[in-house]
Amino acid sequence: MKIQSRTEIKIEKHEIRTVRMNSGGGPIYCRTCGEQTVTLTLDQLASFLKVSLPEICRQIDASEIHLADSDRTLGLICSRSLKTEEIPEAPGE
């Protein structure tokens, strides 16, 4: 009787991304989160996550991420709403 051996290899990948911004605006208070937050433009977020602008807009519409609700902002993404492990890449990218 021949004994068969099987080796299983699991690979885990962890990624840390750092965003450095020179806007000088500093954190703002987001009424949606109720906390201080840093904001990103739609273009910055799409580039950072390597997804398309329509995918970012779809996630906003689906309430997966939200715009920073503040007197000082207009159309900026609240960084506290980002959970990058839950944001899928757009097909074909």
DSSP file (Angstrom, degrees, kcal/mol; ACC not computed):
  #  RESIDUE AA STRUCTURE BP1 BP2  ACC     N-H-->O    O-->H-N    N-H-->O    O-->H-N    TCO  KAPPA ALPHA  PHI   PSI    X-CA   Y-CA   Z-CA
    1    1 A M              0   0    0      0, 0.0     2,-0.5     0, 0.0     0, 0.0   0.000 360.0 360.0 360.0 129.9    0.0    0.0    0.0
    2    2 A K        -     0   0    0      1,-0.0     2,-0.5     0, 0.0     0, 0.0  -0.767 360.0-140.9 -93.9 130.5    1.4    3.4   -1.1
    3    3 A I        -     0   0    0     -2,-0.5     2,-0.4     2,-0.0    -1,-0.0  -0.788  14.1-149.4 -92.9 128.0    1.0    6.3    1.4
    4    4 A Q        -     0   0    0     -2,-0.5     2,-0.4     2,-0.0     0, 0.0  -0.787   6.4-155.5 -98.4 140.6    0.2    9.6   -0.2
    5    5 A S        -     0   0    0     -2,-0.4     2,-0.4     2,-0.0    -2,-0.0  -0.920   6.5-167.3-115.4 139.8    1.4   12.9    1.3
    6    6 A R        -     0   0    0     -2,-0.4     2,-0.5     2,-0.0    -2,-0.0  -0.993   4.3-160.7-130.3 131.4   -0.2   16.2    0.7
    7    7 A T        -     0   0    0     -2,-0.4     2,-0.5     2,-0.0    -2,-0.0  -0.946   5.9-161.8-112.4 128.8    1.2   19.6    1.6
    8    8 A E        -     0   0    0     -2,-0.5     2,-0.5     2,-0.0    -2,-0.0  -0.941   3.6-166.1-112.8 128.9   -1.1   22.6    2.0
    9    9 A I        -     0   0    0     -2,-0.5     2,-0.4     2,-0.0    -2,-0.0  -0.959   0.4-166.3-117.0 127.8    0.3   26.1    1.8
   10   10 A K        -     0   0    0     -2,-0.5     2,-0.5     2,-0.0    -2,-0.0  -0.941   2.8-163.8-113.4 134.8   -1.7   29.1    2.9
   11   11 A I        -     0   0    0     -2,-0.4     2,-0.4     2,-0.0    -2,-0.0  -0.973   1.2-165.7-119.9 127.4   -0.6   32.6    2.1
   12   12 A E        -     0   0    0     -2,-0.5     2,-0.5     2,-0.0    -2,-0.0  -0.909   4.9-158.2-110.5 140.4   -2.0   35.7    3.8
   13   13 A K        -     0   0    0     -2,-0.4     2,-0.4     2,-0.0    -2,-0.0  -0.975   9.0-176.6-121.0 127.5   -1.5   39.2    2.5
   14   14 A H        -     0   0    0     -2,-0.5     2,-0.4     2,-0.0    -2,-0.0  -0.967   5.3-169.3-121.9 139.3   -1.7   42.3    4.6
   15   15 A E        -     0   0    0     -2,-0.4     2,-0.5     2,-0.0    -2,-0.0  -0.992   8.8-165.4-133.7 135.2   -1.4   45.8    3.2
   16   16 A I        -     0   0    0     -2,-0.4     2,-0.4     2,-0.0    -2,-0.0  -0.978   9.0-165.9-118.7 129.4   -1.0   49.1    4.9
   17   17 A R        -     0   0    0     -2,-0.5     2,-0.5     2,-0.0    -2,-0.0  -0.945   1.9-161.0-117.1 136.7   -1.5   52.3    3.0
   18   18 A T        -     0   0    0     -2,-0.4     2,-0.5     2,-0.0    -2,-0.0  -0.957   1.3-160.1-118.3 132.6   -0.5   55.7    4.2
   19   19 A V        -     0   0    0     -2,-0.5     2,-0.5     2,-0.0    -2,-0.0  -0.954   5.1-169.6-112.8 124.3   -1.9   58.9    2.8
   20   20 A R        -     0   0    0     -2,-0.5     2,-0.4     2,-0.0    -2,-0.0  -0.959   8.0-170.6-113.0 127.8    0.0   62.1    3.4
   21   21 A M        -     0   0    0     -2,-0.5     3,-0.3     1,-0.1    -2,-0.0  -0.951  21.1-166.9-124.3 138.8   -1.7   65.3    2.5
   22   22 A N        +     0   0    0     -2,-0.4    -1,-0.1     1,-0.2    -2,-0.0   0.121  58.1 111.3-105.7  18.9   -0.3   68.8    2.3
   23   23 A S        -     0   0    0      1,-0.1    -1,-0.2     3,-0.0     0, 0.0   0.791  67.0-147.1 -67.8 -26.0   -3.6   70.6    2.2
   24   24 A G        +     0   0    0     -3,-0.3    -1,-0.1     1,-0.1    -2,-0.1   0.497  64.1 117.7  75.6   1.6   -3.1   72.1    5.6
   25   25 A G        -     0   0    0      1,-0.1    -1,-0.1     3,-0.0    -3,-0.0   0.786  59.2-156.5 -73.5 -27.3   -6.8   72.0    6.4
   26   26 A G        -     0   0    0     13,-0.1    13,-0.2     2,-0.0    -1,-0.1  -0.005  37.1 -35.2  73.3 175.0   -6.5   69.6    9.3
   27   27 A P        -     0   0    0      0, 0.0     2,-0.3     0, 0.0    11,-0.2  -0.279  58.9-154.9 -67.9 154.5   -9.2   67.3   10.6
   28   28 A I  E     -A   37   0A   0      9,-3.1     9,-3.2     7,-0.1     2,-0.6  -0.832  23.8-102.9-123.4 164.3  -12.8   68.4   10.5
   29   29 A Y  E     -A   36   0A   0     -2,-0.3     2,-0.6     7,-0.3     7,-0.2  -0.803  31.5-154.5 -89.6 121.6  -15.8   67.4   12.6
   30   30 A C  E  >> -A   35   0A   0      5,-2.7     4,-3.0    -2,-0.6     5,-0.9  -0.868   6.1-158.6 -98.3 119.4  -18.1   65.0   10.7
   31   31 A R  T  45S+     0   0    0     38,-3.1    -1,-0.1    -2,-0.6    39,-0.1   0.804  91.8  58.4 -67.5 -28.0  -21.7   65.2   12.0
   32   32 A T  T  45S+     0   0    0     37,-0.2    -1,-0.2     1,-0.2    36,-0.1   0.936 119.1  28.4 -65.8 -46.1  -22.4   61.8   10.5
   33   33 A C  T  45S-     0   0    0      2,-0.2    -2,-0.2    36,-0.1    -1,-0.2   0.795  97.5-135.7 -81.8 -31.7  -19.6   60.1   12.6
   34   34 A G  T  <5S+     0   0    0     -4,-3.0     2,-0.3     1,-0.3    -3,-0.2   0.734  72.0  90.7  77.5  23.1  -19.8   62.5   15.5
   35   35 A E  E   <S-A   30   0A   0     -5,-0.9    -5,-2.7    -7,-0.1    -1,-0.3  -0.921  86.6 -86.1-142.9 165.9  -15.9   62.6   15.5
   36   36 A Q  E     +A   29   0A   0     -2,-0.3     2,-0.3    -7,-0.2    -7,-0.3  -0.531  55.4 172.4 -69.7 141.3  -13.0   64.5   14.1
   37   37 A T  E     -A   28   0A   0     -9,-3.2    -9,-3.1    -2,-0.2     2,-0.4  -0.974  34.6-122.6-149.0 160.8  -11.9   63.1   10.7
   38   38 A V        -     0   0    0     -2,-0.3    41,-2.4   -11,-0.2     2,-0.3  -0.842  33.7-143.7-100.9 144.9   -9.7   63.6    7.7
   39   39 A T  E     -B   78   0B   0     -2,-0.4     2,-0.3   -13,-0.2    39,-0.2  -0.771  10.7-160.3-113.7 157.3  -11.4   63.9    4.3
   40   40 A L  E     -B   77   0B   0     37,-1.9    37,-3.4    -2,-0.3     2,-0.1  -0.962  22.0-119.1-129.2 147.7  -10.5   62.8    0.8
   41   41 A T     >  -     0   0    0     -2,-0.3     4,-2.4    35,-0.2     5,-0.2  -0.398  33.6-108.0 -75.8 164.9  -11.7   64.0   -2.5
   42   42 A L  H  > S+     0   0    0     33,-0.4     4,-2.5     1,-0.2     5,-0.2   0.913 121.7  49.8 -59.3 -43.3  -13.5   61.4   -4.8
   43   43 A D  H  > S+     0   0    0      2,-0.2     4,-2.4     1,-0.2     5,-0.2   0.906 109.8  50.3 -63.6 -42.6  -10.4   61.4   -7.1
   44   44 A Q  H  > S+     0   0    0      1,-0.2     4,-2.7     2,-0.2    -2,-0.2   0.925 113.1  46.0 -61.1 -44.9   -8.0   60.9   -4.2
   45   45 A L  H  X S+     0   0    0     -4,-2.4     4,-2.7     2,-0.2     5,-0.2   0.913 111.9  50.3 -66.6 -42.6  -10.0   58.0   -2.9
   46   46 A A  H  X>S+     0   0    0     -4,-2.5     5,-2.0     1,-0.2     4,-0.9   0.918 114.9  44.3 -61.5 -43.2  -10.5   56.4   -6.3
   47   47 A S  H  <5S+     0   0    0     -4,-2.4     3,-0.2     3,-0.2    -2,-0.2   0.919 114.0  50.0 -66.1 -44.2   -6.7   56.6   -7.0
   48   48 A F  H  <5S+     0   0    0     -4,-2.7    -2,-0.2     1,-0.2    -1,-0.2   0.903 119.4  35.7 -61.9 -44.8   -5.8   55.4   -3.5
   49   49 A L  H  <5S-     0   0    0     -4,-2.7    -1,-0.2    -5,-0.2    -2,-0.2   0.523 105.7-126.4 -88.5  -6.3   -8.1   52.3   -3.6
   50   50 A K  T  <5 +     0   0    0     -4,-0.9     2,-0.3     1,-0.2    40,-0.3   0.927  67.6 124.4  57.8  47.5   -7.5   51.7   -7.4
   51   51 A V      < -     0   0    0     -5,-2.0    -1,-0.2    -6,-0.2    -2,-0.1  -0.844  64.2 -95.1-127.3 167.3  -11.2   51.7   -8.2
   52   52 A S     >  -     0   0    0     -2,-0.3     4,-1.8     1,-0.1     3,-0.2  -0.401  29.0-115.7 -81.6 159.1  -13.2   53.8  -10.7
   53   53 A L  H  > S+     0   0    0      1,-0.2     4,-2.6     2,-0.2     5,-0.2   0.898 116.9  56.1 -60.1 -41.7  -15.1   57.0   -9.8
   54   54 A P  H  > S+     0   0    0      0, 0.0     4,-2.2     0, 0.0    -1,-0.2   0.868 105.6  52.6 -59.9 -32.8  -18.4   55.3  -10.6
   55   55 A E  H  > S+     0   0    0      2,-0.2     4,-2.0    -3,-0.2    -2,-0.2   0.900 108.9  49.1 -67.4 -40.3  -17.5   52.5   -8.1
   56   56 A I  H  X S+     0   0    0     -4,-1.8     4,-1.9     2,-0.2    -1,-0.2   0.929 112.2  48.6 -62.5 -44.8  -16.9   55.2   -5.4
   57   57 A C  H  X S+     0   0    0     -4,-2.6     4,-2.6     1,-0.2    -2,-0.2   0.878 108.9  53.4 -63.5 -37.9  -20.2   56.8   -6.3
   58   58 A R  H  X S+     0   0    0     -4,-2.2     4,-2.0     1,-0.2    -1,-0.2   0.904 108.5  49.9 -62.2 -41.1  -22.0   53.5   -6.1
   59   59 A Q  H  <>S+     0   0    0     -4,-2.0     5,-2.8     2,-0.2     6,-1.2   0.853 110.6  49.5 -67.7 -34.3  -20.5   52.9   -2.6
   60   60 A I  H ><5S+     0   0    0     -4,-1.9     3,-1.6     3,-0.2    -2,-0.2   0.941 111.7  48.6 -66.7 -47.0  -21.8   56.4   -1.5
   61   61 A D  H 3<5S+     0   0    0     -4,-2.6    -2,-0.2     1,-0.3    -1,-0.2   0.840 111.8  49.6 -60.9 -33.8  -25.2   55.6   -2.9
   62   62 A A  T 3<5S-     0   0    0     -4,-2.0    -1,-0.3    -5,-0.2    -2,-0.2   0.365 113.5-120.3 -86.6   4.8  -25.3   52.3   -1.1
   63   63 A S  T < 5S+     0   0    0     -3,-1.6    -3,-0.2     2,-0.2    -2,-0.1   0.765  77.4 127.6  59.9  28.1  -24.2   54.0    2.2
   64   64 A E  S   <S+     0   0    0     -5,-2.8     2,-0.3     1,-0.2    -4,-0.2   0.811  83.7  10.5 -78.9 -32.1  -21.0   51.8    2.3
   65   65 A I  S    S-     0   0    0     -6,-1.2     2,-0.3    -9,-0.1    -2,-0.2  -0.919  82.1-146.3-134.5 162.7  -19.0   55.0    2.7
   66   66 A H        -     0   0    0     12,-0.4    12,-2.3    -2,-0.3     2,-0.2  -0.939  16.3-110.4-135.8 158.6  -20.2   58.5    3.4
   67   67 A L  B     -C   77   0B   0     -2,-0.3     2,-0.5    10,-0.2    10,-0.3  -0.568  47.4 -99.8 -77.9 145.6  -19.5   62.1    2.6
   68   68 A A        -     0   0    0      8,-3.3     2,-1.0    -2,-0.2     8,-0.3  -0.552  33.7-147.4 -68.7 120.5  -18.2   64.2    5.5
   69   69 A D        +     0   0    0     -2,-0.5   -38,-3.1     5,-0.1     2,-0.3  -0.787  46.4 126.2 -94.8  97.9  -21.2   66.2    6.8
   70   70 A S  S >  S-     0   0    0     -2,-1.0     3,-0.6     3,-0.3   -40,-0.1  -0.965  70.4-116.5-149.1 159.8  -19.8   69.4    8.0
   71   71 A D  T 3  S+     0   0    0     -2,-0.3    -1,-0.1     1,-0.2   -41,-0.1   0.774 115.7  50.7 -67.6 -25.5  -20.2   73.2    7.5
   72   72 A R  T 3  S+     0   0    0    -43,-0.2     2,-0.3    -3,-0.0    -1,-0.2   0.534 103.6  66.0 -92.0  -7.8  -16.6   73.3    6.1
   73   73 A T    <   -     0   0    0     -3,-0.6     2,-0.3    -5,-0.1    -3,-0.3  -0.814  47.6-177.1-121.4 156.6  -16.9   70.5    3.5
   74   74 A L  S    S-     0   0    0     -2,-0.3    -5,-0.1    -5,-0.1    -3,-0.0  -0.877  77.6  -8.8-148.7 114.8  -18.7   69.8    0.3
   75   75 A G  S    S+     0   0    0     -2,-0.3   -33,-0.4     1,-0.2     2,-0.4   0.785  91.3 136.4  72.2  28.9  -18.3   66.5   -1.6
   76   76 A L        -     0   0    0     -8,-0.3    -8,-3.3   -35,-0.1     2,-0.3  -0.888  53.7-121.8-110.4 142.3  -15.4   65.1    0.5
   77   77 A I  E     -BC  40  67B   0    -37,-3.4   -37,-1.9    -2,-0.4     2,-0.5  -0.630  22.2-126.0 -81.7 133.3  -15.3   61.5    1.7
   78   78 A C  E >   -B   39   0B   0    -12,-2.3     3,-1.4    -2,-0.3   -12,-0.4  -0.687  12.7-148.3 -77.5 122.3  -15.0   61.0    5.5
   79   79 A S  G >  S+     0   0    0    -41,-2.4     3,-1.3    -2,-0.5    -1,-0.1   0.757  93.4  66.0 -66.5 -23.7  -12.0   58.8    6.1
   80   80 A R  G 3  S+     0   0    0      1,-0.2    -1,-0.3   -42,-0.2   -41,-0.1   0.711  93.4  60.9 -70.6 -18.0  -13.7   57.2    9.2
   81   81 A S  G <  S+     0   0    0     -3,-1.4     2,-0.4   -15,-0.2    -1,-0.2   0.544  84.2 103.7 -84.4  -5.1  -16.3   55.6    6.9
   82   82 A L    <   +     0   0    0     -3,-1.3     2,-0.3    -4,-0.2   -17,-0.1  -0.633  36.5 169.4 -84.2 129.3  -13.6   53.7    5.0
   83   83 A K    >   -     0   0    0     -2,-0.4     3,-2.7   -19,-0.1     4,-0.5  -0.793  14.4-169.4-131.1  88.1  -13.2   50.0    5.7
   84   84 A T  G >  S+     0   0    0     -2,-0.3     3,-0.9     1,-0.3    -1,-0.1   0.752  80.7  63.2 -59.4 -27.6  -10.8   49.0    2.9
   85   85 A E  G 3  S+     0   0    0      1,-0.2    -1,-0.3    -3,-0.1    -3,-0.0   0.718 106.7  46.8 -69.0 -16.3  -11.2   45.3    3.4
   86   86 A E  G <  S+     0   0    0     -3,-2.7    -1,-0.2     2,-0.1    -2,-0.2   0.473  90.7  91.5-100.5  -3.7  -14.9   45.7    2.6
   87   87 A I    <   -     0   0    0     -3,-0.9     2,-0.1    -4,-0.5    -1,-0.0  -0.822  69.1-149.0 -96.9 110.1  -14.4   47.8   -0.6
   88   88 A P        -     0   0    0      0, 0.0     2,-0.2     0, 0.0    -2,-0.1  -0.371  18.5-108.5 -76.1 154.3  -14.2   45.5   -3.6
   89   89 A E        -     0   0    0      1,-0.1   -38,-0.1   -38,-0.1     3,-0.1  -0.550  40.0-103.4 -76.4 147.6  -12.2   46.4   -6.7
   90   90 A A    >   -     0   0    0    -40,-0.3     3,-1.6    -2,-0.2    -1,-0.1  -0.434  48.9 -88.8 -68.2 145.6  -14.2   47.3   -9.7
   91   91 A P  T 3  S+     0   0    0      0, 0.0    -1,-0.1     0, 0.0     0, 0.0  -0.268 111.9  19.0 -57.0 137.5  -14.4   44.5  -12.3
   92   92 A G  T 3         0   0    0     -3,-0.1    -2,-0.1     1,-0.0    -3,-0.0   0.544 360.0 360.0  81.3   7.4  -11.5   44.7  -14.8
   93   93 A E    <         0   0    0     -3,-1.6    -3,-0.1   -41,-0.0    -1,-0.0   0.395 360.0 360.0-113.5 360.0   -9.2   46.8  -12.7
